[in-house]
């Protein structure tokens, strides 16, 4: 089931063991292109490991977020959503377009040079102004998707 993934070394570096719940969650996230809720992750894990409870899933997800292996998002629907912070090609940096009508989430990652420069400049200015070392950022745009606009 488990191949060598980028997160193995991350665990070793932090001195954590790669336990079955941690491994199971990471495998599920690595196979999904959706932003899964803890409950959705639990249902998938439960199929193979029925003894792992929802509380363990929540605890494990929080640890994975603290370690920077998993990103946690709130798209305004009242439940946190999770995705891997990296894939085989490296960090998965992208922004999100969220439809206020149907809740659809579109990953936006094909940044133009102008957009890249804008965000780098913004981070640099904020870092200097507040003497704050920025490690990452999340940007979410809310509106109405093409499908809902057409209705």
C-alpha positions as CSV (number, residue, x, y, z in Angstrom):
1,X,0.0,0.0,0.0
2,X,2.7,2.5,1.0
3,X,5.4,3.7,-1.4
4,X,8.2,6.0,-0.4
5,X,6.7,9.5,-0.2
6,X,8.2,12.9,0.5
7,X,6.6,13.0,3.9
8,X,8.7,10.1,5.3
9,X,11.8,12.3,5.7
10,X,9.7,15.1,7.2
11,X,8.6,12.7,10.0
12,X,12.2,11.5,10.6
13,X,13.4,15.1,10.8
14,X,10.8,16.0,13.4
15,X,11.5,12.8,15.4
16,X,7.9,11.5,15.0
17,X,6.9,8.0,14.1
18,X,4.9,7.4,11.0
19,X,2.0,5.6,12.7
20,X,-0.8,3.8,10.9
21,X,-3.3,6.7,11.3
22,X,-0.8,9.2,10.0
23,X,0.1,7.0,7.1
24,X,-3.5,6.2,6.3
25,X,-4.5,9.9,6.2
26,X,-1.6,10.9,4.1
27,X,-2.3,8.1,1.6
28,X,-5.9,9.2,1.3
29,X,-4.9,12.9,0.8
30,X,-2.3,11.9,-1.8
31,X,-4.9,10.1,-3.9
32,X,-7.5,12.9,-3.7
33,X,-7.7,16.0,-5.8
34,X,-10.5,17.3,-3.6
35,X,-10.3,19.3,-0.3
36,X,-11.5,16.7,2.1
37,X,-13.2,17.3,5.5
38,X,-12.1,15.3,8.5
39,X,-15.3,13.4,8.3
40,X,-14.7,12.4,4.7
41,X,-11.1,11.4,5.6
42,X,-12.5,9.4,8.5
43,X,-14.9,7.5,6.3
44,X,-12.1,6.5,3.9
45,X,-9.7,5.5,6.7
46,X,-12.5,3.5,8.4
47,X,-12.9,1.2,5.3
48,X,-9.4,-0.1,5.8
49,X,-8.9,0.6,9.6
50,X,-12.2,0.4,11.4
51,X,-10.6,0.7,14.8
52,X,-9.3,4.3,14.1
53,X,-11.8,6.7,15.5
54,X,-12.8,10.2,14.4
55,X,-11.1,11.8,17.4
56,X,-7.8,10.2,16.3
57,X,-8.4,11.6,12.8
58,X,-8.9,15.1,14.1
59,X,-5.8,14.9,16.4
60,X,-3.6,13.5,13.6
61,X,-4.8,16.1,11.1
62,X,-3.9,18.9,13.6
63,X,-0.4,17.4,14.0
64,X,0.1,17.1,10.2
65,X,-1.0,20.8,9.8
66,X,1.5,21.9,12.6
67,X,4.3,19.9,10.8
68,X,3.4,21.7,7.5
69,X,2.6,18.4,5.7
70,X,-1.1,19.2,5.4
71,X,-2.8,22.5,4.7
72,X,-6.1,23.3,6.4
73,X,-8.7,25.6,4.8
74,X,-11.9,27.1,5.8
75,X,-14.0,27.8,2.7
76,X,-16.9,29.3,4.7
77,X,-19.1,26.2,4.8
78,X,-18.5,25.5,8.5
79,X,-16.1,22.6,8.2
80,X,-12.4,22.6,7.9
81,X,-10.9,21.0,4.7
82,X,-7.5,19.5,4.2
83,X,-5.1,18.8,1.4
84,X,-1.4,17.8,1.1
85,X,0.9,20.8,1.2
86,X,3.2,19.2,-1.5
87,X,3.0,16.7,-4.2
88,X,5.8,14.8,-6.0
89,X,6.7,18.1,-7.8
90,X,7.2,20.1,-4.6
91,X,5.0,22.6,-2.7
92,X,1.5,22.9,-4.1
93,X,1.1,26.6,-3.9
94,X,-2.2,27.8,-5.3
95,X,-5.1,30.1,-4.5
96,X,-8.8,29.2,-4.4
97,X,-11.9,30.5,-6.2
98,X,-15.0,29.6,-4.1
99,X,-18.5,29.8,-5.4
100,X,-21.0,31.3,-2.9
101,X,-23.9,29.5,-4.6
102,X,-22.9,25.9,-5.0
103,X,-19.7,25.8,-2.9
104,X,-17.5,24.7,-5.7
105,X,-13.8,25.2,-5.1
106,X,-11.4,25.9,-8.0
107,X,-7.7,25.6,-7.5
108,X,-5.9,28.4,-9.2
109,X,-2.3,27.8,-9.8
110,X,-1.3,29.0,-13.3
111,X,-0.1,32.4,-12.1
112,X,1.1,34.9,-14.6
113,X,4.5,36.5,-14.1
114,X,2.8,39.7,-13.0
115,X,0.8,37.9,-10.4
116,X,3.9,36.1,-9.0
117,X,5.7,39.4,-8.8
118,X,2.7,41.1,-7.1
119,X,2.5,38.4,-4.3
120,X,6.3,38.3,-3.8
121,X,6.3,42.1,-3.5
122,X,3.4,42.1,-1.1
123,X,5.1,39.4,1.1
124,X,8.3,41.4,1.1
125,X,6.6,44.7,2.0
126,X,4.5,43.1,4.8
127,X,7.6,41.3,6.2
128,X,9.6,44.5,6.4
129,X,6.7,46.7,7.7
130,X,5.8,44.3,10.5
131,X,9.2,42.7,11.0
132,X,7.4,39.4,10.4
133,X,8.9,36.3,8.7
134,X,6.2,35.0,6.3
135,X,6.4,31.3,5.6
136,X,3.2,30.9,3.5
137,X,-0.1,32.5,2.5
138,X,-3.6,31.5,1.5
139,X,-5.7,33.5,-0.8
140,X,-9.4,32.9,-1.4
141,X,-11.7,34.7,-3.8
142,X,-15.4,34.4,-3.3
143,X,-18.0,34.9,-6.0
144,X,-20.2,33.0,-8.4
145,X,-18.9,30.3,-10.8
146,X,-19.7,30.1,-14.5
147,X,-22.2,27.2,-13.9
148,X,-24.2,29.2,-11.3
149,X,-24.0,32.4,-13.2
150,X,-25.6,30.7,-16.2
151,X,-28.7,29.7,-14.2
